[in-house]
Each structure stands twice: as structure tokens, then as C-alpha cells.
Amino acid sequence: MNIELFKEYIINIKKTIKVDIYNIINVTLISNPYITKFPKKFLFKENTKENRTLLFIKSITKFYLKQFYIFITYFISFVLFKFFYKKEKVNLKNSILIDIFLLVDNIKKDKEFKENYFMGLYKVLEKYNEKYIFLPRVYGVNKNPFKLIHFFKIINQDKRDFLFEFELLSFINFVEIFKMILLYPFKTLRLIQKDEQFDNELIKDIANQGFESFSRYIFGKNIAKLKDIEKIYSWSEFQVVERSFNYGIRSNNLNIELIACQFYLNYEIYFNSYVDDIDFEMLSSPHKVLVNGKYYLLDRNKIKYLNGVSLRYNNIFSFSRKEEKNSILLLGSYIEKDTKYMLESVGSFDSVLFKNHPAVDIKKIGKLKQNIRVVQSNIYELFKDSNIVIGTASGTVVEAVTCGLSVIIIASQDNLTANPLVKHGKGKIWDIAFNKDDIQKLYNTLLRYRNDNIDEIKEIAFWYRENFFVEPTEENIIKAFELEKNI
């Protein structure tokens, strides 16, 4: 599986195409393996004959039905904002702008806004009287925008400052979005490469385009027109929402610095997250990328990759346990199909604990076997009672290894396997199961190795901590966010 060859293939296409919003947001070129099947088909040399005309008609039909429905709900969201959002307009001068996700359902459930992406940062900003403003990406309202009524009432009570995209929207912006939706499928055809494998997926991926690619571009353009903005920090997986937003700003304003914060545990096959120099040249990239640990630092000529700070992983640096335990802990993934396969594969064990992924409704998982017990405890409390963790497409397995637990990764049965671990410690503290039979064998092998080599297990765990994490001390937060000059 030649991953570097795949990356080179995508970069070579980018070097030859016109730089415009339609190519910036193209799903196939962004190459998120959970949205497009092209990476898997390229790497495993899969190809099928397709009727290109029928494929295009089918794809654009799905695209237009979805996009125009969301366009209507987006307009309703805009109207609801005008009626129910009551906070005063913000003063942008001398402010740090923080671009984050707002999950409407979670906020409604909690009856308050809890910001979990940059936890730990705000106390430092407030301690040194640094003003910050949220640029929210509102998620979870495409099907029912009327959720926003209650949502805005909650936000109105929050003392912090927000700048919603709805505040900057004009009638002409809706016309622009409508026009982009109409043109997108036909603009996509410019990318035809006379490569059957690529071209088929390119056409299929028209239906996979997200509405946010259009709305976030408009938001970026509107942000670019505002005065007094110097710097924007974005939670970034470098997906279409970030690329279109970045392009909207950088193609209209050269004075705003964009900093992508990748304070999470990445995967080798999460191709969309890696920022290349060609992305900088196409104006879709940030100027800097702050990462979760030094292992993720990349050598680029035009983009600065720098150590950030592990704001969400503070417990890594204080975790300890006094004795070895033998519980098995299953970690659910946000990919439901992979989680279901994992749960079906552990029937040979007497008793296991299952921690579901917070973004997945456990009702969708189905009925669990009798040997599986669902747990809600904090993950680090569960680590104290476990020696073996079994997971699939979960960054939490890196946390487990760093805490000294052994890990079994279950390979995806129908896609590329999202494994956040690296070769270091493979066969000693972690390994990968490609089928159900491998799981019991690896369990016995890894448990035996840790019992006989506990000091080496601790050394491997320490290596992961040193390479994949930066402790979120006040000093490191100040350094990562360049606050020294303001203190």
C-alpha cells in the first residue's frame, strides 16, 4: 500500500488546475477517506466499469436535492438568528478570534455552552485580560433549524462574545451560494483526468459535497472585509469547512494570519488533515499549523508546523495506577460499522467493558452480547482497571498506550484502517487484528509480553507521551498562542 504515491498523485493534479473555490472544495482532492472512496480504490487498485453519463445524472440529482433542502433550512436559520439572537455586536479590536464547532444538540441537552476544544486556554486568556471572540460553526440543525430558538436563548445568557456567520450575511450572499450550488457539478467536470478510477469517484463525489463548503466560503469573504482582525485560531482537521473558510479570507485579505490548531491524535490515512505547500499556493491553507506533539511536525517550505499544546489531554500527565488489572476495555468509534464489527468479535471473552463514542447514539449499535457491559465512567478511571484496550478508529488508543496499557487495533473490514499508533512498540504494547481469530491470539501474546517485560512497556509508554503530547501548562499555552508579547 503506497501511501506516498497516492499523496503525490493528488498533489500533481492540484499543480495543474485552476485555483478557484470549486476546486478548493472538491471532495475527491481533499481525500477524506470517510467521505470519498478514492483513496481506498487507489491504494488497493480497485476499479469498476461505470456508465459515466448515468453516474453523473444520479450524482447531481442527489446533490441538488440535498443542497437545495439545506439551502432552505439555512435561510430559516438566518431568520431565526435575526429574531432570537439578542447579544450586542462585538468589538473586534485587540481580540483573538477562535473558530470552533458548536454542537446544538449537546448545548440544548446541557442547557449551557461548554467549550471542549480549547479547554484550559480560556483561563490563561482571562488571567492576562486577553479578549477573545468565538467564530462558531453551528452543527446539528440541517434537518430541523427550529432547534436554534432554544439554542440562541442559551447563548444569549453566556457572558462570552460570539460572531455568527448569520450576522454578516446579506441578500447577495444567498444569491452567491445559490449560484455556487448550481455550478458546482459542472465545474467539477473540469477535473476529469482520463483516469477511469479517479474520474468515476470524482463524479460520484459530487453527491458527497457538503453545504458548509459554500456557506463557510461566504463567511470567510465577509470576515475578510472586517477591520481590526489580525489573527484567527481554528480547530482544524483541514476539511472542506476549513479550506473554504481559509480561501474566502486569503483570496480577499492578505493581512489576517490563520493558525490551524490540530490538538488531536491523527491517523496516517486521514489524508485531508495534512497541509502541503501546494495548499498554501492555492490559498486554502492556514499560515501555521500547531500540532499535538513533535511526532506530527512536518517539514514544509511555505507553512510553519509548530508544537502546540495538548489541551484535551491533561490527564495523560497525571495518570498513575498502583497495580496491574486484567479487565478488557472496548472503545467505540464514530464509525458505527467498525464499532459493530468489534462488538461482534469479542464473544470469546468472559467479560468486557464497552465505552461508546460520545458522538454516536448507542441505540444505533444494536443489542449487545451478554458478556459486554456498557460503562460511562471517565476514560482514565477505566484505564486504572484495565490492561488491554481493544479499539478501532479511535485516537483514545494512543492515550491508552501512553498510560501503559496494551492495545489491540481491529482493522476495518471495508475501508482503510484508521490506526493512530506507529511502528514503535508494535508486537510489544500494541498490535493489529485483521479478523476475529486474531483478537484472542493477540490478547494472549500482548498480555504475556507485558507480564514478562513490564519495564519495557513503561519505556514505550513514556516514548509515546514525549512524542505525541505537549503538557498543557500555562507556560506552554502562552508559548503556543504567542501571548508573551501581551503579558
HELIX and SHEET records of a PDB file:
HELIX    1   1 ILE A    3  THR A   16  1                                  14    
HELIX    2   2 ILE A   21  ILE A   24  1                                   4    
HELIX    3   3 VAL A   27  ILE A   30  1                                   4    
HELIX    4   4 PHE A   38  LEU A   43  1                                   6    
HELIX    5   5 ARG A   52  PHE A   84  1                                  33    
HELIX    6   6 VAL A  104  ASP A  110  1                                   7    
HELIX    7   7 LEU A  121  LYS A  127  1                                   7    
HELIX    8   8 LYS A  147  GLN A  157  1                                  11    
HELIX    9   9 GLU A  165  LEU A  168  5                                   4    
HELIX   10  10 PHE A  171  THR A  188  1                                  18    
HELIX   11  11 LEU A  189  LEU A  191  5                                   3    
HELIX   12  12 GLU A  196  LYS A  204  1                                   9    
HELIX   13  13 ASP A  205  ASN A  208  5                                   4    
HELIX   14  14 GLU A  212  ALA A  224  1                                  13    
HELIX   15  15 VAL A  240  ARG A  250  1                                  11    
HELIX   16  16 PHE A  271  SER A  273  5                                   3    
HELIX   17  17 ASP A  277  GLU A  281  1                                   5    
HELIX   18  18 LYS A  294  TYR A  296  5                                   3    
HELIX   19  19 ASN A  314  PHE A  317  5                                   4    
HELIX   20  20 GLU A  336  GLU A  344  1                                   9    
HELIX   21  21 ILE A  362  ILE A  365  5                                   4    
HELIX   22  22 ILE A  379  LYS A  384  1                                   6    
HELIX   23  23 THR A  396  THR A  402  1                                   7    
HELIX   24  24 LYS A  436  ASP A  452  1                                  17    
HELIX   25  25 ILE A  454  PHE A  468  1                                  15    
HELIX   26  26 GLU A  474  ALA A  480  1                                   7    
HELIX   27  27 GLU A  484  ASN A  486  5                                   3    
SHEET    1   A 7 ASP A 161  PHE A 162  0                                        
SHEET    2   A 7 LYS A 131  TYR A 139  1                                        
SHEET    3   A 7 SER A  95  LEU A 103  1                                        
SHEET    4   A 7 LYS A 231  TRP A 235  1                                        
SHEET    5   A 7 GLU A 257  GLN A 262  1                                        
SHEET    6   A 7 LYS A 288  VAL A 291  1                                        
SHEET    7   A 7 LYS A 304  ASN A 307  1                                        
SHEET    1   B 6 ILE A 372  VAL A 374  0                                        
SHEET    2   B 6 VAL A 352  LYS A 355  1                                        
SHEET    3   B 6 SER A 327  LEU A 331  1                                        
SHEET    4   B 6 SER A 386  GLY A 391  1                                        
SHEET    5   B 6 SER A 406  ILE A 410  1                                        
SHEET    6   B 6 TRP A 430  ALA A 433  1                                        
END                                                                             
